[in-house]
Amino acid sequence: WQDRGFFAELMLSWELRSWRAAHAEAGPVFFDRGAPDTIGYLRLCGLPVPNHVASAAEKFRYARRVFVTPPWPEIFTQDEERKQTLEEAERTFRSVTGVYAELGHELVPLPLASVEERVRFVIDQAALRQI
């Protein structure tokens, strides 16, 4: 957390690893992050976006349709894994979704509903009625 630029590089390297791993899988694969998140993080921190990060976000794309999960105040909690406040989470959400929109992705907000309802929604929206 002390070197946010280095943390962003780690984020990007992890996303590139995940992108490559996804291509070895048969069938659909869902991710909770992608290379554009790194740009959103850098912008949120007020840091410049290096050319290689912008290039990676353009080149290493998943699907055009991106499911996004807005912060949900009623269930939001902080713990050892989630250190952000709700306000920081909302700023992060706006920053990251802004990058995805700029890159031409279709943003599909998940409903604020039970896990089961969210799963059904994603399956319906992704046209994966194989379950």
C-alpha positions in Angstrom: 0.0 0.0 0.0 2.9 2.3 0.4 4.0 2.2 -3.2 0.8 2.5 -5.2 2.6 2.6 -8.6 4.2 -0.8 -7.8 0.9 -2.2 -6.5 -0.7 -1.2 -9.9 2.1 -3.0 -11.7 1.3 -6.1 -9.6 -2.4 -5.7 -10.4 -1.6 -5.6 -14.1 0.7 -8.6 -14.0 -1.9 -10.6 -12.2 -4.6 -9.6 -14.8 -2.3 -10.6 -17.7 -1.6 -14.0 -16.1 -5.4 -14.5 -15.6 -6.1 -13.5 -19.2 -3.6 -16.1 -20.5 -5.0 -18.8 -18.2 -8.5 -18.1 -19.4 -7.6 -19.0 -22.9 -6.6 -22.5 -21.8 -10.0 -23.2 -20.4 -12.9 -24.8 -22.2 -16.2 -23.0 -21.9 -17.0 -19.6 -20.3 -14.8 -18.1 -17.7 -15.8 -15.1 -15.4 -13.4 -12.7 -13.8 -13.9 -10.2 -11.1 -11.2 -7.9 -12.5 -9.5 -7.0 -15.8 -6.6 -4.8 -17.1 -8.9 -1.7 -17.2 -9.2 -1.9 -13.4 -5.5 -1.0 -13.2 -6.1 2.3 -15.0 -9.1 3.0 -12.7 -6.9 2.4 -9.7 -4.1 4.7 -11.0 -6.5 7.5 -11.8 -8.2 7.1 -8.4 -4.7 7.5 -6.8 -3.9 10.5 -9.0 -1.1 8.7 -10.6 -0.1 8.8 -14.3 -1.2 5.8 -16.5 1.9 4.4 -18.2 1.7 3.6 -21.9 2.1 -0.1 -21.3 -0.8 -0.2 -18.9 -3.1 1.7 -21.4 -1.9 -0.7 -24.2 -2.6 -3.8 -22.1 -6.1 -2.6 -21.3 -6.8 -2.3 -25.1 -5.1 -5.5 -26.1 -6.0 -8.0 -23.3 -9.8 -7.8 -23.4 -12.4 -10.2 -22.3 -15.9 -9.9 -23.6 -17.5 -6.6 -24.6 -20.2 -7.0 -21.9 -18.9 -6.4 -18.4 -21.0 -7.1 -15.3 -20.4 -4.4 -12.6 -21.3 -4.5 -9.0 -22.1 -1.1 -7.5 -21.3 -0.7 -3.8 -24.3 -1.9 -1.7 -24.4 0.1 1.5 -26.8 -2.3 3.3 -24.3 -5.2 3.1 -21.0 -3.3 3.0 -18.5 -4.1 5.7 -14.9 -3.5 6.3 -12.5 -6.3 7.4 -8.9 -7.4 6.9 -9.5 -8.0 3.2 -11.7 -5.0 2.4 -9.9 -2.0 3.9 -11.8 0.7 1.9 -14.6 2.7 3.4 -17.9 2.8 1.6 -17.1 6.3 0.2 -13.7 5.0 -1.2 -15.5 1.9 -2.7 -18.0 4.2 -4.4 -15.1 6.4 -5.8 -13.3 3.2 -7.0 -16.5 2.0 -8.6 -16.9 5.2 -10.6 -13.3 5.3 -11.6 -13.1 1.7 -12.8 -16.5 1.7 -14.6 -15.5 5.0 -16.3 -12.5 3.3 -17.8 -14.5 0.3 -19.0 -17.0 2.6 -20.6 -14.3 4.7 -22.3 -12.9 1.4 -23.7 -16.2 0.6 -25.3 -17.5 -2.0 -22.9 -21.2 -2.5 -22.3 -21.7 -2.1 -18.5 -24.4 -4.3 -17.0 -25.1 -3.6 -13.4 -25.9 -6.5 -11.2 -29.1 -6.3 -9.2 -28.8 -5.7 -5.5 -30.3 -9.1 -4.7 -29.5 -12.4 -3.2 -26.5 -14.4 -4.5 -28.9 -16.9 -6.2 -30.7 -14.1 -8.0 -27.4 -12.5 -9.1 -26.3 -15.9 -10.5 -29.5 -16.3 -12.4 -29.2 -12.8 -13.7 -25.7 -13.3 -15.0 -26.6 -16.6 -16.6 -29.6 -15.0 -18.3 -27.6 -12.0 -19.5 -24.7 -14.0 -20.7 -27.0 -16.4 -22.5 -25.3 -19.4 -20.7 -28.5 -21.4 -20.0 -26.4 -24.6 -19.7 -27.0 -24.9 -15.9 
